[in-house]
Amino acid sequence: MFEAILLVLGGFVLLGGGGEGLVSGAVSLADRLKVPPLIIGLTVIAFGTSAPELTVSIQAAFQGQPDIAVGNIIGSNISNMLLVLGISALIQPIIVEGKELNRDGIFMLLVTLGFCFVAFYGDITRLVAVGMVGVIGLYTVYLYRLGSDEDATQEVSENPLAGASVFVCLVILALGTIAVVWGADLLVKGAVILATEFGVSEGVIGLTVVAIGTSLPELAISILAALRGHAALAVGNIVGSNIYNILLILGVTGLVHPIAIAPDFLLIDIWMLLGVSGLTVFLLSCQQGISRVFGGLFLATYIIYIGFLFGA
């Protein structure tokens, strides 16, 4: 019990410290490279915070557990939007401006639609996986080419790394990513031990701890970014992470081992993912952000969704 508590506390410390490093390093890097912070959030941070999903999905594929690999991504993306954006908006309303989010949000929705089509088809073959990895590669190159032409107006005067070299920013980003991923791992391990001690079943642990645990890096980064007034970074982290989760994580996992998608996911979870993605894109594109009211609705919807899964 004491060991589990230490793991949980250590996880929170690493998530907090790593998240601070990631946000500071990302904003400073964006300033040094004259790239909008949104681009950094969509790529560098999104990839870093998707590391837990990559680890879980590849391990599941090697162990012949495709449901865990697919469920991890579906659950994580839903958690990213309803839980992470919900809590972030409750703490600090997310206000964003600019055409970039329209572009990237719509792309996230199109990627989600494509994944839903593949899910109804039945599995992710190696050919499909190659296509997914290819698309995310092209999209990343596209973002960086556009980045140099867009106005990097994010203020970094309050950033302790303001004026730091690109090398220093990259080191801080790397250390922050390691700390966040390590912190999430410790927190998940500690939570599993505590849940087992209190007699919670493995199924419940998988539905809650694993799904939420792999979203902890996104949660830490988005909350810190929102508190520091970097709304574009907070939203870019979630939009980018969802895109990477589907195209890169499932793509790489499918290359390692073709993934069969169970019909059970088509009953509720796929529709939930698609509906929440559509609502999120609508709010970001048409309402220019997520208010505290919608943040509360997002969080309440997530709680109801998890409760429904328990009762199903």
C-alpha positions, 0 to 999 in steps of 0.5 A, spaced: 500 500 500 505 504 501 509 503 495 503 504 491 502 511 494 509 513 493 508 511 486 502 515 485 505 521 488 511 520 484 507 520 478 504 526 479 510 530 481 513 527 474 507 529 470 507 536 473 515 537 472 515 534 465 509 538 463 512 544 465 518 543 461 514 541 455 510 547 455 516 552 456 520 548 451 515 548 446 513 555 447 520 557 446 522 553 441 516 555 437 519 563 438 526 561 436 524 557 430 518 563 428 513 557 428 506 558 431 506 554 438 499 551 435 504 547 430 509 545 435 503 542 439 500 539 433 507 535 432 512 535 437 508 535 443 502 531 440 507 525 438 511 525 445 504 525 449 502 519 445 508 515 447 504 511 452 498 509 447 504 507 442 507 502 448 500 499 450 498 498 443 504 495 441 505 490 447 498 488 446 499 487 439 505 482 440 501 479 446 495 477 441 490 482 444 487 486 439 482 489 443 486 492 448 490 496 442 484 498 439 480 500 445 486 504 448 486 508 442 478 509 442 478 510 449 484 515 449 481 519 444 475 520 447 478 521 454 482 527 450 476 531 448 471 529 454 476 529 460 482 533 458 479 539 454 473 538 459 477 539 465 482 544 462 476 549 460 473 548 467 479 551 470 480 556 464 475 557 458 479 555 452 479 561 447 482 560 440 482 564 434 485 563 427 484 559 421 489 553 423 484 550 428 479 550 422 484 546 418 487 541 423 480 540 427 477 538 420 483 534 418 482 530 425 475 529 424 476 526 417 481 522 420 476 519 425 471 518 419 476 514 416 478 510 422 470 509 423 470 506 415 476 501 417 473 499 423 466 497 419 471 494 414 473 489 420 481 490 421 487 494 420 491 490 415 499 492 413 497 495 407 492 499 411 497 501 416 502 503 411 497 508 408 496 511 415 503 512 417 504 515 410 498 520 411 501 522 418 508 523 415 505 527 409 501 531 414 507 533 418 511 535 413 505 539 410 505 543 417 512 544 418 512 547 411 506 552 413 509 553 419 515 558 417 509 562 413 504 563 419 505 568 424 508 566 430 504 571 435 505 567 441 508 571 447 513 568 451 515 574 455 513 570 461 517 564 459 523 562 463 526 559 457 525 565 453 531 567 449 534 560 450 537 556 444 534 551 440 538 546 443 536 548 450 529 548 448 530 541 445 533 538 451 528 541 455 523 538 451 526 531 451 527 531 458 519 533 459 517 528 455 521 523 458 518 525 465 511 526 463 511 519 460 515 516 466 510 519 471 504 517 467 507 510 467 508 510 475 501 513 476 498 507 472 502 502 476 500 505 483 493 506 481 493 498 479 496 496 485 491 500 489 485 498 485 487 491 486 488 492 494 481 494 494 478 488 490 477 492 484 476 487 478 481 487 472 476 489 467 474 495 471 482 497 472 483 496 464 476 501 463 479 506 467 486 506 469 489 504 462 484 509 458 485 515 463 492 513 464 495 514 457 491 520 457 495 523 463 500 526 459 495 530 455 491 532 461 498 535 464 500 539 458 493 542 456 492 544 463 498 547 464 498 550 457 491 553 459 493 556 465 499 560 462 494 562 457 497 558 451 490 556 449 493 554 442 498 549 445 493 546 449 488 545 443 493 543 438 496 538 443 489 534 443 488 535 436 495 533 434 495 527 439 488 524 436 491 524 429 497 521 431 493 516 436 489 514 430 494 514 424 501 513 427 500 509 433 495 504 430 499 505 423 505 502 427 501 497 431 498 494 424 505 494 421 508 490 427 501 485 427 495 486 423 489 488 428 482 485 428 477 490 430 472 487 434 464 488 432 463 490 440 466 497 438 461 498 433 455 498 438 457 505 442 464 506 442 465 508 435 459 512 434 461 516 441 468 517 438 465 520 432 460 524 435 465 527 440 470 529 435 464 532 431 462 537 437 469 538 438 471 541 431 464 545 431 466 548 438 473 550 436 471 552 429 464 556 429 464 558 437 472 559 437 473 555 443 470 551 449 467 555 455 466 553 462 459 550 461 461 546 455 467 544 459 462 541 464 458 538 459 464 534 456 466 532 463 459 530 465 458 526 459 465 522 460 462 520 467 456 518 464 459 514 458 464 510 463 458 509 468 454 506 462 460 501 460 460 499 467 453 497 467 453 494 460 
